[in-house]
Every structure is written in structure tokens, then in C-alpha cells.
Amino acid sequence: MGGLERVNQQHVDQLLMSLETADARQLFASDRVKSLGHGLFELRIEKKPDLLVRIFFCIENNGSLLVLHAYDKKKNNKINWQRKQILEARKLMKTLN
């Protein structure tokens, strides 16, 4: 996330902090979260015109969300790049087990 402009970094940080107190049912019912299968989820953060971030996370046994990986989709929106980012998140998730 270090490549984002400061204002966008702050927006992402604030959203992630708000997840700590968010109602999980509302979060998972929203269009911001998508299940990628096998316990991996994607959180979409968009603030037009210049912020489009994908954050990959899983849920720990205690119910906490664990951020695994993230990328700025504005910098590279090619499908092969996106698949590579998902694979990276899956690799990190496997190291937790």
C-alpha cells in the first residue's frame, strides 16, 4: 500500500480500522466483499477517481480478520496480474495452517 498517495493510504487505513467494529453480517452481505473460496476473501475499496484497491484476507479461528495481501488495481488491472495476486494471498494463507 506504500505506493498509494497519502490521502488514499489514509482512506484504506480508516476503512480497515472500521472493520474491527463492523457487523460481520453486513460486511459479508455487501458488494465490497467477495468469497474467493477455501476461506479466502477479497475486500474491494474504491474511491473515485483514483483509488481502486483489492485486499485479500481470511478469518482466524478467533473470528479476527487477517489481512494477507493487497494491491492497487489502478496500477495493473490485467487479469493475469490479478490471478497472480490471488495466488500470492493463497500461499500466505497456507503458511498459517
N, C-alpha and C positions, 0 to 999 in steps of 0.2 A: 504494500500500500504506500510505500515510501515514494513512489513515482507520481502520486496524485498531488494536485495543487493543495495547499494548506487548507483552504476552505472546504474542499471535498474530503480531505482526510478527517477534518473535524465532523463533517456530516456523517461519515461512515462510523467514526468512533461513537458519536452520540446515539446512532441507531443501534449499534452493538450493545452499548450500555443499557439502552432501554429494553433490550431483550431479556435482561436479568429479571425485570419485573413484569414482563409481558405475560398475558394469559396464553398458555401454550395452544389451547384450542383455537383461539383467534388467529394466532400466528400461522398455524398449520392449515387453517381454513382460508387464509388469504392467498392472493395470487403471487405474493412475494416468495413463498417457499414452495419448493418442488422436491418430491422424493426422487432420488436417482437410483433407488433400490439398494438392498442389502445394508440398510442403516445409514446411508449417505444422503445428505440433503443439500440443496442449493438455496441460498438466500439471494434474491435479486435486489439490488439497490440502484435506483435510478433517480437522478435529479437533472432534469433537462436544463440546459442543452449539453452539458459536458461531463456528466457523471453516469457511468454505467459499469457497475462492479458486480462480480459474482463471488460469493463467499460460500465455501463448502464446509459443512460441519456434520458432526454426529452427536448423538446423545449418550452421555455417560450413564453408568448404572445408577448413579445418584440423581439422575434427571437433569444434570447440567448440560448445557450446550458447549461443545468443544470445537472451536474453530480450527480447521485443518489447513486450509489453503484459500487463497483469494487471488483474483486477477482483475485487471482493468480491461473490460471488453471493448472499450473505445479504442484502445491501442492495437488490439488484434481481435477481430471478430470472425476469423476464418474457422470453419468447422473442425479442421484437423487440430488447430491450436486449442480449441475448446475441449476436444476429446483428450488431448494431452494433459490439460489442467485437471480434468476429472480423474484421469488415471493417477496423476500425482497425489490427489486427495485420497484416492483409494489405497495407494501404497502407504501413505502416512497413517491411515486408519488401521491397516493391517498390523502396523508396528505396535499398536496399542493393545492388541489381544494377546 
